[in-house]
Amino acid sequence: MMNLSIASPSSVSFPSKFLSSTSKSSFNGRQIRFPFSFRVPPKTASTGGRNSSVVMMAKREEELKEIRTKTTEEINEEVIDLKGELLMLRLQKSARNEFKSSEFRRMRKRIARMLTVKREREIEEGVGKRLSRKLDRKWKRSIVVRPPPSLKKLREEEAAAEEAEKSA
C-alpha cells in the first residue's frame, strides 16, 4: 500500500531568491517566481500517425466551398430542409426509435455554416446587424411549413410498397 502525505502550507519552504514580497498588485501575500517556465508538450493524434484535426479541416473547407457556390435562396431552402430533418430526429428520439445521435451535431453545424455564409454575404452588401435580424425575422415568418426530404422519401417508399402489393 502507498502512503501519501500532504505538507501544510506553513511547512513548505522555498529559497529566498524565488520569493518576492514586493508586487504591483493589491495582493499582500508572497509571490513565488520560478526561474524556469512550465511547458506542456502538445498532444499528438494516435490515429495512424496522422493528425485528425487536419483531415477534419480539409472536409470543412470542401463543405464551405460547396456552400459558397450556392445562391442565397438555395441556402435558405437547404436551411429549411435541414431544420425539418432536425425536427424528424427529435421526433425519433422522443419516440425512442433507432437513430444516429451524431446526426444532431452534424446538422446543427451544417445549418450554422450556411447561416454564417449568408451573413458574410450580407456584410459584403453592407447590411447592418439590426437590419439583418429584421430581415431574418421577416424571412422566418414567410416560411411555408413542408415535410423534410427524409419524410417525403419515406412516404414515396411506402406508396411504392403499397402499389407493389396492389399490383401483385
N, C-alpha and C positions, 0 to 999 in steps of 0.2 A: 504494500500500500504506500501511496505517496503522500508526504506531509507538505503542506503549503503554509507558509507563514506570511502575514501581511504586516509590514512595518507601519508604525503610526507616523503621521506627518512630522512629529517632533523628533523622531529618531533618524529621519533621513537627512544625510548631510551632503552638501556639495562644496567643492573647493571655492574659495572666496573669489577667484577670478571669473567664475560663472554667475555669481550673484551680483545684482546691482540694485541699490536702494533708490537711485535717482531715476525718475521717469518723468516724461512729459504729460502723462495722463493723470487722471484723478485717482488711479489705483494706488493705495497706500502700502500694499504688501511688497514682497520682494519679487523681482523678475528673474527668471532663470534664462541665461543666454548660453547657448551651446556653440562652440566654435565650428561645428560641422552641421551640415544640413541633412534632413531626413529626405530620402528619395525612395519612392516605391516604384519598382520596375513595372512597365505596362504589361497587362495580361495578354498572352498570345492565344490565338484561337487553336483549339485542339482538333479541328476538322481537317485532317489530312495535310496539315502544314499551310493551308490557305486561310487567309483572313476572311471570315464570313461577312464582315461589315462591308468589304469592298464589293463582294458579289451582290449584296442587297442594294448598295448604292447604284450599281450598274442597272439593276432591274428598275429601280425608282426613276433613274434618268430616262430609260426607254419609255416608261409609262408616262412621264411628264412630256416627252417629245410627242407621244401619241395624243395626249390630251391637248397640247398646244396646237396641233394641226386641225382640231375641231373648231367649228364656229361656236359662238356663244349660245345660240339656240340649241345646237346639238348637245352642248354641255348641260344646259338646263334640262333637256329631255332625259339625258342619262342620269342626272342627279335625281330626278323624279323616279325613274325606274329603280335606281339603287335604294332610295328610301323605301320604296314599295317592297323590295327584296328584304330589306332590314326588318320591315314590319312582318313579313312572312316568317322570317327566322324567329322573331319574338313570339309569334303565334305557335310555331313548332315547339319552342322552348316551354311555353306555358302549357301546351298540351302534352308535354313530356314525350314528344316524338324524337326520333333519332335525327341529329343534325350535327354539323361541324361547328364547334364553338369558335374556331379560328376565323370563320366567315364574318363574324361580328366585327372584329378588328379590321379585317381586310376591307370590308365595305365602308366602314366609317372613315378609314384612311383614304380610300379612293374618293369618297364624297368630299373630304376635306381638301384633297389635292385639286379636284375640279373647281371647288369654290375659290381656292387660292388663285388658280389661273384666271378665273372670271374676275376676281378683284384686281389682279395685276393689270388686266386689260382696262378696267375702269380707271385705275390710277393713270395709265398711259393716256387715256382720253381726258383726264383732268377732273374726274368726278370725285367730289369730296366724300368724306366718311359719312356725314349726316345724310347727304343726298343718296348715297349708296344704300344706306339702311332703309331709307324711304322707298326707293325703287325695289329693294328686296322684299319689303312687306307687301308692296303692290303686286309683285310677281307671285308671291306665295298665295295671295288671295285669288289670283287668276288661275291657279292650277285646277284642272279638272281631274277629279279622282278617277283613276283607272286601275285595273288589276296589273300587278307586276308581271314581267315576262315569264317568270317561272310558273306562275299560276295559269297564264294563258297556255303555256306548253303542256301543263298537267291536264287542263281541260281538253286540249286538242287530242292528247293521247287517250283520254277516257272516251271521247267521242269516236275516235278511230277504233277503239276496242269494242264499243257498242255497235258500230257499223259492221265490224267483222262478225260479231255474234248474230246480228240480224241476217247478214248475207249467208252465213253458214248453216 
